Amino acid sequence: MCLAHLCSSLGSSGESAIGKLFGCEVENSSLCRCGKETVRSSLSLLFTMHYPEQNSQEKTIKEYDFSEILKKSICLEQSTQATEEEEEGASVYDLVVTVPHILDARTGGNLVAHIKVGETYHQRKEGVTHQQWYLFNDFLIEPIDKTEAAQFDVSWKVPGILYYAKRNYHTKYDLRIKNPIDASVLLTEASLARKQRKSHATFIPLMVSEMPQAGELVGLDAEFVTLNQEEAELRSDGTKSTIKPSQMSVARITCVRGQGPNEGVPFIDDYISTQEQVVDYLTQYSGIKPGDLDAKISSKHLTTLKSTYLKLRFLIDTGVRFVGHGLQKDFRVINLLVFCFFAVFKVLKDQVVDTVYLFHLPRKRMISLRFLAWYFLELNIQGETHDSIEDARTALQLYRKHLELSRAGGNDEVRKVLKGLYEKGRQLDWKVPESETGDGQGSPKSAAVFPSVMGL
């Protein structure tokens, strides 16, 4: 509350004779709650006399001196609620983020964040004016009550960071998301690998006329390597306890065209250079071999993590729809947020089409890409190792197959086909029969569906 204190003193002020004889210079003193005092001077020739109120029940009437009545009439005190503008620079700040340290004697604890997500986000996401506190704990994000964000118990929850923001700042500043990344990140770039040759190219960069638009399909697959092995201990009851989980790092990102005459042709096939020691290349599952990530001896298109992140971020912000198998997990390890139709919190805009969930019945096992490709496409993929170009292309074909089934008979037809899929899987113990071609390279259909890179 601001306290406005009016005080006056008799004196000669003003240019007129009346003002000099009878004028009273008045100082209007406003004391803000922040401690700042503002004084304004004026000249008054007229005062309203304020006489003390008498209580009719009192037998004796209290007497007042005229000077005392005059003083109370001239020197008035009042309290008013000032607006932010009247406070001249004073601002109101709200708590919007708290970062506490969760204590755990066994693991050393970890940091979590409570963040008050503002109206601009919910308006963009749900079209409503709404504010909500969320808990961010590693990959877990869930709404919480505002009291949980501001309550601390130092025996297990110690406050580390308290972040305040000016109230209503979004009404004064333009907070619209502006994408600083332009399409040039998808154009031709030099490889970090010294031995990489053009004849070894596994992708063809997009031309300006091919730049993706919102809603267009992009097949995507990612491969990973292990930087640190999992650390675990054996409990007395025989169960295993994980002390430190293994650390995965993205090693290869592949994006293929999802439509047009060059559908299936890669436009990104980046191997990510790393300075950290790789303890397991996971070659059987990733296709990454020792030396592929070393700029001195690699023959691959080697890039930095930042360079590849910029490409993915541009595609995400453009609004393309990514098609792949197990993309939810891939994006989580890559540490990029993309709206997913099959996420726990369903959102209006689906940018991820995950074939893991397209061909899945509730409360049933997830089916591998290899088995789906054999069953629906008659393709024998991932014979010895995984190849991200092959996996991204296959996911695109499976998505086309799902659309075909949906158009033919709707959800009932899709469910009928999936029941047959699960029945066949149980019969074969989910193992793909040996390829009849015997060449170990899968069905020749894959070569007929997509043109080769060097043939373009």
N, C-alpha and C positions, 0 to 999 in steps of 0.2 A: 504494500500500500504506500502511496505517496502522500506525504504530509505537506499541505500548503499552509504556510504561516504568514498572515498579513500583519505587518507592523507599520506604524507611522510615527512621524516626528514632526512637530511644528517647525516651520522655517520659511525663509523667503525664497520663493521659487516662482518661475513664470515671468513673462514679459509684462503682463498687465498690472495695473495698480491694485486691482481687486485680488489678483493672484498673490501679489506680494503681501497684502494685508491679511487675507483670509485663507489663502491656499495652504493645503497640507500635502507634502510630498509623501507618497505611499510606496513602499517597497513590497513587491509580491515575491515572497521567498518560497520556492518549491523544493522540498527535500525528497529525493527519490530513495527507494529502498536500497539501491546500490550505494548510497552515501553521497551521491553527487547533488550539489545544491545549485539551483538556478535562480538568479535574482533579477526582477524587472522593476523599473522605477516608473511612477506615473504621478500626476498631480490631481488631487481631488478637492472640490469646493463644497461638497455636500456629503453629509453623513446621516445615516438613519440611527436614531437613538434606540438602544435596546435596554429596556428596563427589566430587572430581575422579576421572575414570576413568583407570586406569593401563594403559599398554600393556605387555602381557606380554613383548613382544620386547625391551623396553628393559632393560638390565642394571642401571642405577641407578634407584632410586625417588626421585622428586622429593618433597621435603618441603614441607608447607603449614602455615602458622600457623593456629591455631583461629579467630582473629579474621578471617582472610581467608576461611575456609570459611563462617563465620557471615555475613559480608557478602554472599557470593555466594548464600547460601541465602535471605537476606531480600530482596536487591535483584535481582529477576529482570528479564530483557529478553525480549520476544517480539514477533514481527511477525505480524499477521493481516490478511486482506482484509476490510475493512469494507463493509457494504452501504450503499446510498445513504441509507437511513433512519438508520443508525448515524453517518453523517457529519454529521448535524444541520444540514441546510440546504444542504450541498454538492450540486450537480447536475451531470449529465453532458450536454454539448451535442454535437450532431452537425451536420456540414456538410450543408446541404440545398439551397443555391442558390449558384451562382457566375455572375457576369456579367462576362465578359471583353470587351475591345475588340479586334476583329479589325482589324489595320492594313492599309491599302491606300493607297499613295501616290497612286493615280490618282483614287480617289473619296473619300478621307478616312477610309475604313473604316466599320464599323458595330458595334453592340453585339449580342451573342447571349446567351442565357441557358441554363444547365444547371440543371435543377430535378429534385430527387428527389421523385417523386410517391409519396405514402404509401399505406398499406394501406387507408385508408378509401375512397379513390377506386377502387382496383382491386376492392375488395369490392363496391362499389356497381355497378361497370361489368361485372365478370366473375365476381363471386361467389367470388373467391379472396383469400387473404392474401398480398400480394405488394408489393414495393417496387421501383421502377425509375427510373433516371435518364433524362431526356428532354432533347433539344436543341430549343430554340425559336429559330428564325431566321426572322424575318418571318412568313410563312405556313407555313413548313416546320416540322413537328413529327415527330421520329423518336427511337426509343430508342437510347441509347448506353451504353457501358461506364462504370462508375464512375470508372475511372482517367482517362478523357478529361475528366471534369468537373473534376478537381483538378490536372491537369498543365498547366503554362503555359510558353510560350517567348516571352520578352519581345521577340524579334525580329519576331513577328507576332501574338502572342496575349497581351495585357497584362491582368492581373486588375484589375477595377474594383470589384466588390462581392463580398464573401464573407458569406453569411448562415447563421447557426447557429440551431438550434431545440433546445429542451430535449427530451431523450430520453423517450420514452413519454408525451409530454404528452397524446396522444389517449386514454390510459387514465384520465386524471384530469379531462379537460374534455369537455364535450358539443360535438362538432364536427359534429353533424348540420346539413345545410343548411336554414336557415329562410328562407322567402320573405317578405321585408318588404313586397312589393308586393301590394296587394289589388285586387279586381275593379273598384274605383271608377275606376281609370285608363281603363277602357273606356267609361265613361259620358259624357254630353254635356259638352263643354268649349267655352269661348269661343275664337273665332279671333283671331289677331293682326292679321289684315287688317282695315283700317278700312272697306273697301267690300264686304266679304263679306256677302251677304244670305241669309236662310233659303231664299228661293226658288231660290237657286243651289246648294243643297246637292246634293252628289253621293253622299252616303252617309247611312245611318240608324244611329245608335249602337245597340248591343245593349241590350235590356231585361234586367232582373235575371233573368227566367225564361229568357233565351237565353244566359246565360254559358256559355262553352265548357267541356267536360269533357275529360279525358284520352282520347286516341285519336280525337277528333272531327276532321273535316277543316276546314281553312281555306285558301282559295285566296289566294295572295300574289303580288304583283309589285312590283318596285322600279325606279325610274328615277333616272338619275344625270346630273350635269353635271360639266364639267371646270373645276377651279380654277387649275391651272398646266399649261402646255403642256410636252410632253416636250422635254428638251434633249439633243441628240445631236451627234456629230461624225463626220466622214468620215475613215476611215483611209486610209493611203497605198495600200492594196491595193483601195480602192473599196468596202469594206464599211462599214456604219454601226455606230457604237458609242454606246449610250445612256449619257449621263452622269447624267441625272436623269429618272426616269420621270414621266409625267403623273400628276397627283393628281386622283382622282375623289372626288366628294362626293354622298351620297344626297340627292335632291331631292324625291322623292315615294314614299310607301309606301301600298300599297292592300291591304286584306284583305277578302275576301268570304266570306259564309256558305257552308259546304260541305255542309250538309244542312238538312232541315226545309222547311217551306212557303215560306220566303224564301230558298231556296238561290240563290246567285249575287248576292244583294243586298249591296253593300259596307257594312261597319260601321266601317271605317277608310279614309279617303282623305286623308292628311295631306301637305301641301306643306311642306317644311322650310325655314324662314327661315334665311338665312345672312348674316353680316356681311362675309364675304370676297368678293373680286371674282371673279365668274364670267367666265372667258375664252371658254367655249364652252357654250351651252345644249344642244347636240346635239339640237336640236328634231326633226330627221328621225327620230331613234331614240328619244328620250325623251318627245316631246310637250310638253316644258317650253318656255315662251316667255319672252322678256325681260319682266320685270315680275311674273311669277307668284310669285316669291320675295320680292318687295318689299312690306312691310307697308303702305306708303303708297298703292300703286296696285293691289295684287293683289285679285282677286275670289274667290280660292280659300280653302279652309280652311287657314290658315297656322298652323303650330305650331313649337315649338322642337325641336331634335334630341333633347334630354333627354326631353321629353314622349312622343315617338314611341318612343324606346328603351324607356321604361318599359312601354309597351303591348306591344311585341314581347317584352320580357323576361318579362312576366306570361304571355303565351301560351306561350312556350317552357317556362317552369317548370311551367305547368299540364299540359303533355304533349300538346298538340294536334299533329296531323300537318299540316304545311304542304305544299300542292300548288302547283307552279309550273313554269315553264320556265327552266332555267338558274339555279336557286336556289342551287346551290353557290357560284357566282361572286358572286351577289347578297349572300349572307350573309358572304362573305369581305370584300367591299368595305364592307359595313355594319359589319363587325368584331364580329359576334356568332357564338358557337359553338353549333351545333345538331347533334345526332346525325344522321348521314346514312347511309342504308342502302348508298348507292353510293360511299361514301368509300373511300380506299385501305385504311384500317384498319377492317374491318367490325365494327360494334358490335351488341349485342343489341337495342337499341331504335332503331327507325328513325322519326325525326320529320320527315324530308324526303322527299317523293315528287317526284322531278325527272323531268318528261316528256322531257327531253333524253335520258335514259338508258332510259326505258321503251320508246321507239321508236328503238332503236339496235342495230345489229349490230356485233359485235367487228371491229375494224380497218377500220371504215367511217366515213364522214363523219358529223358531227352534223347533224341536220335542223332547220330553222328552225320556229318555232311557226306561222308563216304558212302554210308548205307543209303541215304536219301538219293544220292546221285545214281547209284546202281539200280535202285528200285524204280525211280520215276524217269530217269533220263538214259538208262542203259549205259552209263559211263563208269569206268573203273578208274577212279582217281586215288591219289595218295598211296600209290603202290609201295614205294620204299620210304619216301619222305613227303612232307607237305610242300606245296608250292603256292605262294599267295596269289599269283596271277590265276592259276587254275582254280583255286578256291573261290576267288571273287567272281570269276566267270560262272562257275557252277551255281553259286548262290543266286546270281541274276537269272539263270535258266530255271531254277527251282521257283523263284518268285513268279516268272511267266507261267509256269505250270500251275501254280496255285491260282493265279488269276483265271486261267483256262478252266479249271475245275469249278471255280466259283461262278463263272458266267454260265457254265453248262447246267448246273443244278443247285446253285446257292449253297448255303451252309449245310443242308442235309446231305448233299452230294459229297462235300468235303469231308464231313464226319464219316460217311460210309467208306470213303477211300482210306481215311486214316485208320479205321478199324481193320481194314484189310492189310494195311502197312504193319500194324502192331502184331497182327496174327502171323504174318510172314516173318517178321523179326524174331518172334519167339521160336518159330520152327527152325530158323537158322542160327539161333543163339546170337543174333545180331552180328553175324560175321558174313562178309561179302564173299560169295563163291569165287573160286579162282577164275581169272580171266581166260576165256577160250582162245584168245589170240596168242597168248603165250609170250608176247613181246614185253610184258611188264610195263607197258606205257599206256594202258587203258584202251577204251574203245576209240576207233577212228572217227566217231561222231564228233569228238571235240575239235578235230582239225577242220571238219566240214562246216561247223556252226560259226566259228570265228576266223577271220582272216589272220594270217601271220603278221607279226610286227614288221619284218623286213620286206614283206610283200607290198607294203603301202607306199 
